[in-house]
Amino acid sequence: MRLLLASKSPARRQTLINAGITPLIVVSKVDEDAVLANLPGGRAFSGGTTPADEVLALATAKCRAVAEDLLTTGGVDQSTGDPLPATEDLVLIGCDSMLELDGRMLGKPHTPEVAVERIKEMRERDAVLWTGHYAMRLTPTQGPEDAVRTIQGEAGASASTLVHFGTMSDEEIDAYVASGEPLKVAGSFTIDSLGGPFISGVTGDHHSVVGISLPLTRSLFAELGVFWPDLWDHRR
């Protein structure tokens, strides 16, 4: 049994490694704007969807996109370039995170100007970090040559964590944005890297703020019949 992470996020990968699991990596190719636009009722707060719906929809799309490729191809671990193990079960996890602030869902800022504006708005305030998780279990099949794996189960859920932002001067914000880090992450901040000193605390699972909730992932895997310790590196 191997865990496959459908994400290129270094923080998610390192969180799993710290928990004793070195994941395989296959990055999905998903049009996130199209996924959100196609949600029933439109995007959160302008239609019938909720923040939990948004992040779960994105996580589901990412996980299923990777699974679809692996159903008919062997696949390659993009972290090493090695072929995925053909005879082992794979349990996939896809994740997506967004920050809810004043009824708005904030993803990556992409530009320094947007990052500066957001961080100034967040300082000394609380916001909710939402992370969607979607898991699938794939097993090798003995069927036709063009059917490499089959789906044995799927499960998904979202987690929320309240983030307490500390005080930041304008000069500190400018220096943080100039580092480039806020441009690459949902909500324009990290808790496990340069942004950590500016977070005064969290209420909830801090792993979810990094990008993957370990307790929730374990729970979803259990629904699929996966024994978490079997994923530890020393057990293989």
HELIX and SHEET records of a PDB file:
HELIX    1   1 PRO A   10  ASN A   18  1                                   9    
HELIX    2   2 GLU A   32  ALA A   37  1                                   6    
HELIX    3   3 PRO A   51  THR A   72  1                                  22    
HELIX    4   4 PRO A  112  MET A  122  1                                  11    
HELIX    5   5 ASP A  170  ALA A  178  1                                   9    
HELIX    6   6 GLU A  181  LYS A  184  5                                   4    
HELIX    7   7 ALA A  186  SER A  188  5                                   3    
HELIX    8   8 GLY A  196  PHE A  198  5                                   3    
HELIX    9   9 HIS A  206  VAL A  210  1                                   5    
HELIX   10  10 LEU A  214  GLU A  223  1                                  10    
HELIX   11  11 TRP A  228  LEU A  231  5                                   4    
HELIX   12  12 ASP A  233  ARG A  235  5                                   3    
SHEET    1   A 4 LEU A  24  ILE A  25  0                                        
SHEET    2   A 4 ARG A   2  LEU A   5  1                                        
SHEET    3   A 4 LEU A  90  LEU A 101  1                                        
SHEET    4   A 4 ARG A 104  LEU A 106 -1                                        
SHEET    1   B 6 LEU A  24  ILE A  25  0                                        
SHEET    2   B 6 ARG A   2  LEU A   5  1                                        
SHEET    3   B 6 LEU A  90  LEU A 101  1                                        
SHEET    4   B 6 ASP A 126  PRO A 140 -1                                        
SHEET    5   B 6 ARG A 149  PHE A 165 -1                                        
SHEET    6   B 6 ILE A 199  THR A 203 -1                                        
END                                                                             
